Amino acid sequence: CGQARAEELVRQYGACFGDTAAAAARRVRPDKQLALCRYRFKKELVALAEALSGCPRQRAPRSPHVGFPQRELLKRYLSRTEAWPVQLELLPEGSPVEEMAPVNPVDNLEPTMEGPSLVERSHYCATRKRPQVAWVIHQLLAMMAAAGVSPESVCVVDVGCGRGDLALNLAVSLPQTAVVGLDVNSLSLQAAQRGAEERALANLEIRICNIGWILEQPSGLDLPPGRSLLFVGLHCCGGLADAIVELAHRHRALGFLCVTCCFLSNPGLRRRPPPALLPLSQGEDARVSPEEEEEWDEEAGPGAAEREGK
C-alpha cells in the first residue's frame, strides 16, 4: 500500500514539475510553480512516512548559533534593562484588535508573494503582527496618559517603519497625532507611502533615513516643533534599539518604546550609552568603563565608526 501511494505521488507531482503551461495559465512563474510542487511533494512524503512508521517526525535539537562573545553581550544588555523598568499595559479584556489596529497588515504584504510563503505570512500577520500593533498603540496611549499629555500634542516617530504596518495604524487610530515613519529601505517605504496616500493620511510623513548617519549629526532629526516626542520601534533589530534610545535622549523625548528582536543584528548601530542615559540610582556600576568601551568597539568590528559615518 505504501509503495503504491509513493508511486502515485511521484506520477502526480512529476507531471506538475514539468507543467510550465499550467503555471503560465495561472500567471505563476515556472520556478515558483516548481518550488511549490517540491514543497507539497515533501509534505506528502513526510506524512506517508509517518503513517507507515506509526510515529511522528521528531526534529533533532539544534545547537545555538550564538557564540561566547555574543552571549556576554546579551548578558550585558539584560543587566542594563534594569535601568528602564518596563511597565506593561495589557489590552483591556475583550478589546477588539480590529478597532485598535484598523489597518490589517495582511493587506500590506508584497503583491508578488504567493504559495506557502503567502499562507504562512498571512497567518503570522493576522494572528501575531496585528495584535502586536494594537498592543503598541495601547501602550503609547498609556504613556501619554501617564505623562499628562494629549494625543494632539504628541509626535510619534516610528524608527524602522518598513512597509508601515505600525505607522499606518498609528495615523488612522490617532488622527490628531503627528506620525513620522523612518526607514532605510526605499522599496518598503514606497508601500508605506502608497498606504498613506490611499487613506489620505495628512498626519503621516514617510522619510527615507539612514539612522547610522543621523546619529553622527549633531542636529539629529528634523521633527515637528512644539510637540512632545515619543520614539517607537516594532521589531527593531539589535543595534536599532540602541539607536532609538539615543535618539530619544538626544531629542529629550517624552519616552521610548522598543519591541526588540534579532538582538545581534545591526552591530554598526550599537551605541555606548552616555552616563546621562542611566539613572543616578544605579551608581557607578551602571556606567560604562573604559575597558567595556574597548570591548564594544571590538564587537562592532574594525571600521565600524567609518561604516556608520557612511
C-alpha positions in Angstrom: 0.0 0.0 0.0 2.8 2.4 0.9 4.7 1.7 -2.3 1.6 2.2 -4.4 0.9 5.6 -2.7 4.6 6.6 -3.2 4.4 5.8 -6.9 1.1 7.7 -7.2 2.8 10.8 -5.6 5.7 10.5 -8.0 3.4 10.4 -11.0 1.2 13.2 -9.7 4.0 15.6 -8.8 6.3 14.5 -11.6 3.7 15.9 -14.0 3.4 19.1 -12.1 7.2 19.7 -12.1 7.2 19.9 -15.9 3.8 21.6 -16.3 5.0 25.0 -17.2 2.0 25.6 -19.4 -0.4 25.3 -16.5 1.8 27.7 -14.5 1.7 30.2 -17.3 -2.1 30.0 -17.5 -2.3 30.9 -13.8 0.3 33.6 -14.3 2.7 31.8 -12.0 6.4 31.8 -12.8 7.6 28.2 -13.6 10.3 28.4 -11.0 7.7 29.3 -8.4 5.5 26.5 -9.6 8.4 24.1 -9.2 9.2 25.3 -5.7 5.6 24.9 -4.7 5.3 21.4 -6.1 8.5 20.4 -4.3 7.2 21.8 -1.0 3.9 19.8 -1.4 5.7 16.7 -2.5 7.9 16.8 0.5 5.0 17.3 2.9 3.1 14.3 1.3 6.1 12.1 1.6 6.7 13.0 5.2 3.0 12.3 6.0 3.3 9.0 4.2 6.4 8.0 6.2 4.8 9.0 9.5 1.7 6.8 8.6 3.8 3.8 7.7 6.2 4.0 10.7 3.4 4.8 13.2 5.5 7.5 14.8 5.5 11.3 14.3 8.5 13.1 12.9 11.0 14.3 15.5 13.3 17.2 14.9 16.9 16.9 16.0 17.9 19.5 18.6 19.9 22.4 17.1 23.0 23.8 18.6 22.7 27.6 19.4 24.1 29.9 16.8 25.3 32.4 19.4 29.0 32.3 20.2 30.5 33.1 23.6 31.3 36.8 22.9 27.7 37.4 21.7 26.3 35.7 24.8 28.4 38.0 27.0 27.0 40.9 25.1 23.4 39.7 25.6 24.1 39.4 29.3 25.3 43.0 29.4 22.1 44.1 27.6 20.0 42.1 30.0 21.6 43.7 33.1 21.0 47.2 31.7 17.3 46.6 31.2 17.0 47.2 35.0 17.8 50.9 34.3 14.5 51.2 32.4 11.8 49.1 34.1 9.1 48.0 31.7 5.6 48.9 32.8 3.3 46.7 30.7 -0.2 47.9 30.0 -2.2 44.9 28.8 -5.1 45.3 26.3 -8.4 45.6 28.2 -10.4 42.4 28.4 -12.4 41.9 25.3 -10.8 44.8 23.3 -11.3 44.1 19.6 -7.9 44.1 17.9 -9.6 45.3 14.7 -10.5 48.6 16.4 -7.1 49.2 17.8 -5.3 48.3 14.6 -7.8 49.1 11.8 -5.2 48.6 9.0 -4.7 44.9 8.6 -1.0 44.1 8.0 -2.2 41.2 5.7 -3.4 43.9 3.2 0.1 45.4 3.2 2.0 42.2 2.1 4.1 42.2 -1.1 1.8 41.6 -4.1 4.3 39.2 -5.6 4.1 36.9 -2.6 2.3 33.6 -3.2 2.2 29.9 -2.4 3.2 28.6 1.1 5.1 31.9 1.8 1.9 33.9 1.4 -0.2 31.5 3.5 2.4 31.4 6.3 3.0 35.2 6.3 -0.8 36.0 6.2 -1.3 33.7 9.2 1.5 35.5 11.1 0.2 38.9 10.3 -3.4 38.1 11.3 -2.6 36.2 14.5 0.6 37.9 15.8 1.6 41.1 14.0 -1.9 42.8 14.2 -2.3 42.1 17.9 1.3 43.4 18.4 0.4 46.6 16.6 -2.7 47.0 18.7 -0.7 46.5 21.9 1.9 49.1 20.9 -0.8 51.7 20.2 -2.5 50.9 23.6 0.9 51.2 25.3 1.7 54.5 23.7 -1.7 55.9 24.8 -1.0 54.7 28.3 2.4 56.5 28.2 0.7 59.7 27.1 -1.9 59.5 29.8 0.8 58.8 32.5 2.7 61.9 31.3 -0.4 64.1 31.2 -0.3 65.0 27.6 -3.0 64.7 24.9 -2.5 62.8 21.6 -2.9 66.1 19.6 0.3 67.5 21.3 2.4 64.4 20.5 4.6 63.4 17.6 5.3 59.6 17.4 8.5 58.6 15.5 8.4 55.1 14.1 12.0 54.1 13.6 12.4 51.2 11.2 8.8 51.5 10.0 9.3 49.2 7.0 6.1 48.9 5.0 4.2 50.9 7.5 2.2 48.3 9.5 2.5 50.3 12.7 2.8 53.8 11.2 -0.3 53.5 9.2 -2.3 52.2 12.2 -1.0 55.0 14.4 -2.0 57.6 11.9 -5.5 56.2 11.4 -6.1 55.5 15.1 -4.7 58.8 16.3 -5.7 61.4 13.6 -4.6 64.3 15.8 -1.1 62.9 16.4 1.7 63.6 14.1 3.4 60.4 12.9 6.8 60.2 11.3 8.0 56.9 9.8 11.7 56.3 9.2 13.4 53.5 7.3 16.4 52.9 5.1 14.6 50.5 2.7 13.2 52.6 -0.2 11.0 49.7 -1.6 9.4 49.2 1.8 8.8 52.9 2.1 7.1 53.0 -1.2 4.5 50.6 0.1 4.1 52.7 3.2 3.7 55.9 1.1 1.1 54.2 -1.1 -0.9 53.2 2.1 -0.8 56.8 3.4 -1.9 58.2 0.0 -4.8 55.7 -0.3 -6.1 56.6 3.1 -5.3 60.4 2.7 -3.4 60.5 5.9 -2.3 64.1 6.3 -0.8 63.4 9.7 1.7 60.7 8.5 5.1 61.6 7.0 7.3 58.9 5.5 11.0 59.5 5.2 14.0 57.5 3.9 16.6 57.8 6.6 19.9 56.2 7.5 19.9 56.1 11.3 23.6 55.4 11.5 24.2 58.7 9.6 21.7 60.6 11.6 23.4 59.6 14.9 26.6 61.2 13.6 25.0 64.5 13.0 24.9 67.0 15.9 21.5 68.3 14.9 19.8 64.9 14.9 16.4 64.6 13.2 14.2 67.5 11.9 10.9 66.9 13.7 7.7 68.9 14.0 8.3 71.7 16.5 6.2 72.3 19.7 5.2 68.6 20.1 6.2 66.1 22.8 8.1 63.3 21.2 7.7 59.5 21.5 10.1 57.2 19.8 8.9 53.7 19.0 10.3 50.6 17.2 8.3 47.5 16.5 10.7 44.6 15.8 13.7 46.9 16.0 16.6 44.5 15.4 19.7 44.6 17.5 21.5 47.9 17.4 18.4 49.7 16.2 17.1 49.5 19.7 20.3 51.3 21.0 19.8 53.9 18.3 16.2 54.6 19.4 17.3 55.1 23.0 20.0 57.5 21.9 17.6 59.4 19.6 15.1 59.7 22.5 17.8 61.0 24.8 19.2 63.5 22.3 15.8 64.9 21.5 14.6 65.0 25.1 11.7 62.8 24.2 8.7 62.1 26.4 9.7 58.4 26.3 10.5 55.5 24.0 9.1 52.0 23.4 11.3 49.3 21.8 9.9 45.9 20.9 13.1 44.1 20.2 14.2 41.2 18.1 17.3 39.7 16.5 19.5 41.0 19.3 22.8 40.6 17.4 21.7 42.4 14.2 22.9 45.9 13.1 26.1 45.8 15.1 27.2 49.1 13.5 24.3 50.8 15.4 25.3 49.5 18.8 26.0 52.5 21.0 27.8 53.1 24.2 25.1 54.8 26.3 26.2 58.1 27.8 26.1 58.3 31.6 23.0 60.6 31.3 21.0 57.7 29.9 21.4 55.7 33.1 19.6 56.8 36.4 21.8 58.1 39.2 20.3 55.4 41.5 22.3 52.8 39.5 25.6 54.3 40.7 28.9 53.8 39.1 28.3 50.1 38.5 25.7 51.0 35.8 28.1 53.2 33.9 30.4 52.2 31.1 34.0 51.5 32.0 36.9 52.3 29.6 37.5 48.6 29.3 33.9 48.0 28.3 34.1 50.7 25.7 37.0 48.9 24.1 35.0 45.6 24.1 32.1 47.3 22.4 34.4 48.7 19.7 35.9 45.2 19.2 32.5 43.6 18.9 31.3 46.2 16.4 34.3 45.1 14.2 37.1 47.1 12.5 36.0 50.2 10.8 32.6 50.3 12.5 32.7 54.0 13.1 33.6 54.7 9.4 30.8 52.5 8.2 28.3 54.3 10.4 29.5 57.7 9.1 28.9 56.5 5.5 
